[in-house]
Amino acid sequence: MIQKEELEKFASRIRKRIVQATCKAGVSHIGGSLSIVEILTCLYNGILNVSDENLHSRQRDQFVLSKGHAALTLYSVLAEKGFLPESLFEEYCCQEETLLGIHPELGVPGIDAATGSLGHGLGIGIGLALAMKMRGLSHKVWVLAGDGEFNEGTNWECLPVALRYQLDNLVLIIDRNYLQLSGFTEELHPLDPLAEKLKAFGWLVETVDGHDLESLWNLFLRAKSYRGNKPLAVVAKTVKGKGISELENKVESHYCSVPESAVGEYLEGSFGE
């Protein structure tokens, strides 16, 4: 494992990037972007076999950000790793004339799937994983979905398909922050007991603290080497708006600007240092 301290510093730099870009753009899906920082920190620091050499290849692990509105976190990670040119990252402003849109699109270095129409990422991931199986490739497909996406029937229709084809090369990570655009999931469209429901579809299911780097790393490492006859789902318990107290676990954090009181701390680079 990469030193935990190094992962923590990486995550801190990603949060700083998110805040900087959000301030520049004026507004962004900051709450759901902050909740997945630790997940992407682990994936892109040794779990996914992605590098400068294979960045544009399909013959490597693939990552599908089903909750495409959190693209800013993915852009930040890709820039921090050097996969996305800094000059391009600096263009992020959620405007039509820029390549880095509010949702990820193919053509951006390091983006493996165009996403943002919620509930579709798992289907894309199943297609990629099945294609890899048919071609005898040993790579994994990792799909990161929001819990609010499970209001969509397409996700529940996909679950038995993945089991039918024994896609043990597919890992579904659910960002379980209990919030969506207009409120708390359990008040709008109850999902719990989510893990038990996924198990009822025949999937292997793990639950983890989505901000605990060590727990995430160890779980993802096991998932990376897993071979069997079932797909794996990871229910990652997270906090929407993680790292900014004014936004944590708040409905309004879904799409907003950074609170002025939090800007200085992040832009000065003091958070987590």
DRENVEXFI-622470 format. One line per 4 residues: number of its first residue (from 1); their letters; for each residue x, y, z of N, C-alpha, C. Coordinates in steps of 0.2 Angstrom, whole numbers, plus 5000, padded with zeros to 4 digits. Layout:
N
NUM = A = X/Y/Z/X/Y/Z/X/Y/Z; ...
END
This chain:
273
1 = MIQK = 5004/4994/5000/5000/5000/5000/5004/5006/5000; 5002/5011/4996/5006/5018/4996/5005/5020/5003; 5009/5024/5006/5009/5026/5013/5002/5030/5014; 4999/5029/5019/4993/5032/5021/4994/5040/5021
5 = EELE = 4999/5042/5023/5000/5049/5023/5001/5052/5016; 5003/5049/5012/5004/5051/5005/4997/5051/5002; 4992/5046/5003/4986/5046/5001/4982/5052/5004; 4983/5054/5010/4979/5059/5013/4981/5066/5010
9 = KFAS = 4988/5067/5009/4990/5073/5006/4987/5073/4999; 4987/5068/4995/4984/5068/4988/4976/5070/4989; 4973/5067/4993/4966/5069/4994/4965/5076/4996; 4969/5079/5000/4969/5086/5002/4970/5090/4996
13 = RIRK = 4975/5088/4992/4976/5092/4986/4970/5092/4981; 4967/5086/4981/4961/5086/4976/4955/5090/4979; 4954/5091/4985/4949/5095/4988/4951/5102/4987; 4957/5104/4987/4959/5111/4986/4958/5113/4978
17 = RIVQ = 4959/5108/4974/4958/5109/4967/4950/5110/4966; 4946/5106/4969/4939/5106/4968/4936/5113/4970; 4939/5116/4976/4937/5122/4978/4939/5128/4974; 4945/5127/4972/4948/5132/4967/4944/5133/4961
21 = ATCK = 4942/5127/4958/4939/5127/4951/4931/5129/4952; 4928/5127/4958/4922/5129/4960/4921/5137/4960; 4926/5140/4964/4926/5147/4965/4927/5150/4958; 4931/5148/4953/4932/5151/4947/4926/5150/4943
25 = AGVS = 4922/5144/4943/4916/5143/4939/4910/5147/4942; 4911/5148/4948/4905/5152/4951/4900/5147/4955; 4900/5141/4952/4895/5136/4955/4897/5129/4952; 4895/5124/4956/4897/5118/4954/4893/5112/4958
29 = HIGG = 4893/5106/4956/4890/5101/4960/4896/5099/4965; 4897/5103/4970/4902/5102/4974/4901/5097/4980; 4895/5096/4982/4893/5092/4988/4895/5085/4986; 4892/5082/4980/4894/5076/4978/4901/5075/4975
33 = SLSI = 4904/5080/4973/4911/5079/4971/4916/5078/4977; 4914/5082/4983/4918/5081/4989/4917/5074/4992; 4911/5071/4991/4910/5065/4995/4914/5059/4992; 4917/5060/4986/4920/5054/4982/4927/5055/4982
37 = VEIL = 4930/5060/4985/4937/5061/4985/4942/5055/4987; 4940/5052/4993/4944/5047/4995/4944/5041/4990; 4938/5039/4988/4937/5034/4983/4941/5034/4977; 4941/5040/4974/4945/5041/4968/4953/5042/4970
41 = TCLY = 4954/5044/4976/4961/5044/4978/4964/5037/4978; 4961/5033/4981/4963/5026/4981/4963/5023/4974; 4958/5023/4970/4958/5020/4963/4964/5022/4959; 4965/5029/4959/4970/5031/4954/4977/5032/4957
45 = NGIL = 4978/5029/4963/4985/5028/4966/4987/5021/4967; 4985/5017/4962/4988/5010/4963/4983/5004/4962; 4976/5006/4962/4971/5001/4961/4970/5000/4953; 4969/5005/4950/4968/5005/4943/4974/5004/4939
49 = NVSD = 4975/5000/4934/4981/5000/4930/4981/5005/4925; 4981/5011/4926/4981/5016/4921/4987/5020/4922; 4990/5022/4916/4996/5026/4916/4996/5030/4910; 5002/5034/4909/5002/5038/4903/5003/5034/4897
53 = ENLH = 5006/5028/4897/5007/5024/4892/5000/5021/4889; 4995/5019/4894/4989/5016/4891/4983/5020/4892; 4984/5026/4893/4978/5031/4895/4973/5030/4890; 4974/5030/4883/4969/5030/4878/4968/5023/4876
57 = SRQR = 4969/5018/4879/4968/5011/4877/4962/5008/4881; 4959/5003/4878/4953/5000/4881/4956/4993/4884; 4962/4992/4883/4965/4986/4886/4969/4987/4893; 4965/4990/4897/4967/4992/4904/4960/4992/4908
61 = DQFV = 4961/4993/4915/4955/4994/4919/4951/5000/4916; 4945/5000/4917/4941/5005/4914/4937/5008/4920; 4936/5015/4920/4932/5018/4926/4926/5022/4923; 4920/5021/4925/4914/5024/4923/4911/5028/4929
65 = LSKG = 4911/5034/4928/4908/5039/4933/4901/5040/4932; 4897/5035/4934/4890/5035/4933/4887/5042/4935; 4889/5044/4941/4886/5050/4944/4890/5056/4940; 4889/5057/4934/4893/5061/4930/4894/5069/4932
69 = HAAL = 4889/5071/4937/4889/5078/4939/4895/5079/4944; 4898/5073/4946/4904/5074/4950/4910/5074/4946; 4910/5076/4940/4916/5076/4936/4921/5080/4938; 4920/5085/4942/4926/5089/4944/4931/5085/4948
73 = TLYS = 4928/5081/4952/4933/5077/4956/4937/5072/4951; 4934/5069/4946/4938/5065/4941/4943/5070/4938; 4941/5076/4935/4946/5080/4932/4951/5082/4936; 4950/5083/4943/4955/5085/4948/4960/5080/4949
77 = VLAE = 4958/5073/4949/4962/5068/4950/4966/5067/4944; 4963/5067/4938/4967/5066/4932/4972/5072/4931; 4971/5078/4933/4976/5083/4932/4981/5082/4937; 4980/5080/4943/4985/5079/4949/4989/5073/4947
81 = KGFL = 4987/5068/4943/4991/5063/4941/4995/5064/4935; 4993/5070/4931/4997/5072/4925/4994/5069/4919; 4988/5066/4920/4985/5063/4914/4981/5068/4910; 4979/5073/4913/4975/5079/4910/4980/5085/4911
85 = PESL = 4981/5088/4905/4985/5094/4905/4983/5100/4910; 4987/5103/4914/4985/5108/4918/4982/5114/4914; 4984/5115/4908/4981/5121/4904/4974/5119/4903; 4972/5113/4902/4965/5111/4901/4961/5111/4907
89 = FEEY = 4964/5109/4913/4960/5109/4919/4958/5116/4921; 4963/5121/4919/4962/5128/4921/4956/5131/4917; 4954/5127/4912/4948/5130/4908/4941/5128/4911; 4941/5124/4916/4935/5122/4919/4931/5128/4921
93 = CCQE = 4925/5128/4918/4921/5134/4921/4913/5132/4919; 4912/5126/4917/4905/5124/4916/4902/5128/4911; 4905/5130/4906/4903/5133/4900/4903/5129/4894; 4899/5130/4889/4898/5126/4883/4904/5126/4879
97 = ETLL = 4908/5132/4879/4914/5132/4874/4920/5129/4877; 4920/5126/4883/4926/5122/4886/4925/5115/4885; 4931/5111/4884/4931/5104/4884/4928/5101/4890; 4930/5103/4896/4928/5100/4902/4921/5103/4904
101 = GIHP = 4916/5099/4903/4910/5101/4904/4908/5099/4911; 4902/5100/4913/4899/5099/4920/4898/5091/4920; 4898/5088/4915/4898/5080/4915/4904/5078/4910; 4907/5072/4912/4912/5070/4908/4910/5068/4901
105 = ELGV = 4915/5069/4896/4913/5067/4889/4919/5063/4886; 4918/5059/4881/4924/5056/4878/4928/5061/4874; 4934/5060/4874/4938/5065/4870/4943/5069/4875; 4940/5069/4882/4945/5072/4887/4949/5066/4889
109 = PGID = 4956/5068/4890/4961/5063/4892/4959/5059/4898; 4959/5053/4898/4957/5049/4904/4950/5047/4906; 4945/5050/4901/4938/5049/4902/4937/5043/4898; 4934/5037/4901/4932/5031/4898/4925/5030/4896
113 = AATG = 4921/5035/4898/4914/5034/4896/4910/5041/4897; 4906/5043/4893/4902/5049/4893/4896/5048/4898; 4896/5051/4903/4890/5050/4908/4887/5056/4910; 4882/5055/4914/4878/5061/4917/4871/5060/4916
117 = SLGH = 4868/5056/4912/4861/5054/4912/4861/5048/4917; 4858/5050/4923/4859/5046/4928/4855/5039/4927; 4858/5034/4930/4856/5027/4930/4858/5023/4924; 4863/5026/4920/4865/5023/4914/4872/5020/4915
121 = GLGI = 4876/5022/4920/4883/5020/4920/4884/5013/4922; 4880/5010/4926/4880/5003/4927/4879/4999/4920; 4875/5001/4916/4874/4997/4910/4880/4998/4905; 4883/5004/4905/4889/5005/4901/4894/5000/4904
125 = GIGL = 4895/5000/4911/4900/4996/4914/4899/4988/4913; 4893/4986/4912/4891/4979/4911/4894/4978/4904; 4892/4982/4899/4894/4981/4892/4902/4981/4892; 4905/4985/4895/4913/4985/4895/4915/4978/4898
129 = ALAM = 4913/4976/4904/4915/4970/4907/4913/4964/4903; 4908/4964/4900/4906/4958/4896/4911/4958/4890; 4912/4963/4886/4917/4964/4881/4924/4961/4883; 4926/4963/4889/4932/4961/4891/4932/4953/4892
133 = KMRG = 4927/4951/4895/4926/4943/4896/4927/4940/4889; 4923/4942/4884/4923/4939/4878/4929/4939/4874; 4933/4944/4876/4940/4945/4873/4946/4941/4877; 4944/4939/4882/4949/4935/4887/4953/4940/4890
137 = LSHK = 4951/4946/4891/4955/4951/4895/4954/4951/4902; 4959/4952/4906/4959/4951/4913/4958/4957/4917; 4956/4963/4914/4956/4969/4917/4949/4970/4920; 4948/4975/4925/4942/4976/4929/4939/4982/4926
141 = VWVL = 4932/4982/4927/4928/4988/4926/4925/4991/4932; 4927/4997/4934/4924/5000/4940/4919/5005/4939; 4913/5005/4942/4908/5010/4941/4906/5013/4947; 4906/5020/4947/4905/5023/4953/4898/5027/4952
145 = AGDG = 4893/5025/4956/4886/5027/4955/4884/5031/4962; 4880/5036/4961/4877/5039/4967/4871/5035/4969; 4869/5036/4976/4864/5032/4979/4857/5034/4976; 4857/5041/4974/4851/5044/4971/4849/5041/4964
149 = EFNE = 4854/5038/4961/4853/5035/4955/4849/5029/4955; 4849/5026/4961/4845/5020/4962/4837/5021/4962; 4835/5027/4961/4828/5028/4960/4827/5026/4953; 4832/5025/4948/4831/5023/4941/4830/5016/4941
153 = GTNW = 4825/5014/4937/4824/5007/4937/4829/5003/4933; 4833/5007/4928/4838/5004/4924/4843/5000/4928; 4845/5003/4934/4850/5000/4939/4848/4993/4941; 4841/4993/4943/4839/4987/4946/4838/4981/4940
157 = ECLP = 4837/4984/4934/4836/4979/4929/4843/4976/4927; 4848/4980/4928/4855/4978/4926/4858/4973/4931; 4856/4973/4937/4859/4969/4942/4859/4962/4940; 4853/4959/4938/4853/4952/4936/4857/4950/4930
161 = VALR = 4857/4955/4926/4861/4954/4919/4869/4953/4921; 4871/4957/4926/4878/4956/4928/4879/4949/4931; 4874/4947/4935/4875/4940/4938/4874/4935/4933; 4870/4936/4928/4869/4931/4922/4875/4929/4919
165 = YQLD = 4879/4934/4918/4885/4933/4914/4892/4933/4918; 4890/4932/4925/4896/4930/4930/4901/4935/4929; 4900/4942/4929/4905/4947/4928/4908/4948/4935; 4913/4944/4936/4917/4945/4942/4923/4950/4941
169 = NLVL = 4923/4953/4934/4927/4958/4933/4924/4965/4933; 4918/4965/4936/4914/4972/4937/4914/4973/4945; 4916/4980/4946/4915/4982/4953/4910/4988/4953; 4905/4988/4956/4900/4994/4957/4901/4997/4964
173 = IIDR = 4903/5003/4964/4904/5007/4970/4898/5012/4971; 4895/5012/4976/4889/5016/4977/4891/5021/4982; 4891/5028/4980/4892/5033/4985/4886/5034/4989; 4886/5031/4995/4880/5031/4999/4880/5037/5004
177 = NYLQ = 4879/5043/5002/4879/5049/5006/4872/5051/5008; 4867/5047/5006/4860/5048/5009/4856/5054/5006; 4859/5058/5001/4857/5064/4999/4856/5064/4991; 4851/5067/4988/4851/5068/4981/4849/5075/4980
181 = LSGF = 4847/5077/4974/4846/5084/4972/4841/5087/4976; 4835/5084/4978/4830/5088/4981/4829/5085/4989; 4833/5081/4991/4832/5079/4998/4835/5073/5000; 4834/5070/5006/4837/5064/5008/4833/5058/5005
185 = TEEL = 4838/5053/5003/4835/5047/4999/4830/5044/5003; 4831/5043/5010/4826/5039/5013/4819/5042/5014; 4819/5049/5013/4813/5053/5013/4809/5053/5006; 4813/5053/5001/4810/5053/4994/4809/5047/4991
189 = HPLD = 4814/5042/4991/4813/5036/4988/4818/5031/4992; 4815/5028/4997/4819/5024/5002/4823/5018/4999; 4829/5018/5001/4834/5012/4998/4836/5007/5003; 4836/5009/5009/4838/5004/5014/4833/4999/5015
193 = PLAE = 4835/4992/5017/4842/4990/5018/4845/4989/5011; 4849/4994/5008/4852/4994/5002/4857/4988/5001; 4861/4986/5006/4866/4981/5005/4862/4974/5004; 4857/4973/5008/4853/4967/5008/4849/4966/5002
197 = KLKA = 4847/4972/4999/4844/4971/4992/4848/4969/4987; 4854/4972/4987/4859/4970/4982/4861/4963/4983; 4862/4960/4989/4863/4953/4990/4858/4949/4988; 4852/4951/4988/4846/4947/4986/4846/4946/4978
201 = FGWL = 4850/4951/4975/4851/4950/4967/4856/4945/4966; 4860/4942/4971/4865/4938/4970/4872/4941/4970; 4873/4947/4971/4879/4950/4971/4883/4949/4977; 4889/4949/4977/4894/4950/4983/4893/4957/4985
205 = VETV = 4893/4959/4991/4892/4965/4994/4896/4967/5000; 4900/4972/4999/4904/4975/5005/4902/4982/5007; 4902/4983/5013/4900/4990/5016/4907/4993/5019; 4908/4999/5017/4914/5002/5020/4913/5010/5021
209 = DGHD = 4917/5013/5025/4918/5020/5027/4921/5023/5021; 4917/5027/5017/4920/5029/5011/4925/5035/5011; 4927/5037/5017/4932/5042/5019/4938/5039/5022; 4938/5033/5024/4943/5029/5027/4948/5026/5022
213 = LESL = 4953/5030/5021/4958/5028/5015/4961/5021/5016; 4962/5019/5022/4965/5012/5024/4960/5007/5022; 4954/5008/5024/4949/5003/5023/4947/5002/5016; 4946/5008/5013/4945/5008/5005/4951/5004/5002
217 = WNLF = 4957/5006/5003/4962/5003/5000/4962/4995/5000; 4962/4993/5006/4962/4986/5008/4956/4982/5004; 4950/4985/5004/4944/4982/5001/4945/4982/4993; 4948/4988/4990/4949/4988/4983/4954/4984/4981
221 = LRAK = 4959/4983/4985/4964/4978/4983/4962/4971/4983; 4957/4969/4988/4954/4962/4987/4950/4962/4981; 4946/4967/4980/4942/4967/4974/4946/4967/4967; 4952/4970/4967/4956/4970/4961/4958/4962/4959
225 = SYRG = 4959/4958/4965/4962/4952/4963/4956/4946/4963; 4950/4948/4965/4945/4944/4966/4943/4940/4959; 4942/4934/4959/4940/4930/4953/4935/4925/4956; 4929/4925/4953/4924/4920/4955/4918/4920/4950
229 = NKPL = 4912/4920/4952/4907/4920/4947/4901/4925/4949; 4903/4930/4953/4898/4935/4954/4901/4942/4954; 4897/4947/4952/4900/4954/4952/4900/4956/4959; 4904/4962/4961/4904/4964/4967/4902/4972/4968
233 = AVVA = 4898/4973/4973/4895/4980/4975/4898/4982/4981; 4901/4988/4981/4903/4991/4987/4899/4997/4989; 4896/4997/4995/4892/5002/4998/4896/5006/5002; 4898/5012/4999/4903/5017/5003/4899/5022/5006
237 = KTVK = 4899/5022/5013/4896/5027/5017/4900/5033/5017; 4897/5039/5014/4900/5045/5014/4896/5051/5016; 4899/5057/5017/4896/5063/5019/4896/5068/5013; 4890/5070/5011/4890/5075/5005/4893/5081/5008
241 = GKGI = 4897/5084/5004/4901/5090/5005/4906/5089/5010; 4909/5083/5011/4914/5082/5016/4920/5086/5015; 4922/5089/5021/4927/5094/5022/4926/5101/5022; 4920/5103/5021/4917/5110/5022/4911/5109/5026
245 = SELE = 4912/5111/5033/4907/5110/5038/4900/5113/5036; 4901/5119/5032/4894/5122/5031/4890/5118/5025; 4894/5114/5022/4890/5110/5017/4889/5103/5019; 4892/5100/5024/4892/5093/5025/4885/5091/5027
249 = NKVE = 4882/5086/5023/4876/5083/5025/4870/5088/5024; 4871/5093/5019/4866/5098/5017/4863/5097/5010; 4857/5097/5010/4854/5096/5003/4856/5102/4998; 4857/5108/5001/4859/5113/4996/4866/5112/4993
253 = SHYC = 4870/5108/4996/4877/5107/4994/4877/5103/4987; 4871/5101/4985/4871/5097/4978/4874/5102/4973; 4872/5108/4972/4874/5113/4967/4874/5120/4970; 4880/5122/4972/4881/5128/4975/4888/5131/4974
257 = SVPE = 4889/5137/4976/4896/5139/4977/4899/5138/4984; 4905/5139/4984/4909/5138/4990/4908/5143/4995; 4906/5141/5002/4905/5146/5007/4911/5151/5008; 4910/5157/5008/4916/5162/5009/4920/5160/5014
261 = SAVG = 4917/5158/5020/4921/5156/5026/4926/5151/5025; 4925/5146/5020/4929/5140/5018/4934/5142/5013; 4933/5147/5009/4938/5148/5003/4945/5149/5006; 4946/5153/5010/4953/5155/5013/4957/5149/5015
265 = EYLE = 4954/5145/5019/4957/5139/5021/4959/5134/5016; 4955/5133/5011/4957/5129/5005/4962/5132/5001; 4961/5138/4999/4965/5141/4994/4972/5143/4997; 4973/5143/5003/4979/5144/5007/4983/5137/5007
269 = GSFG = 4979/5132/5006/4982/5125/5006/4983/5122/5013; 4979/5125/5018/4980/5123/5025/4976/5117/5027; 4971/5115/5023/4967/5110/5025/4970/5103/5024; 4970/5099/5029/4973/5093/5029/4981/5092/5029
273 = E = 4984/5098/5030/4991/5098/5030/4994/5098/5037
END
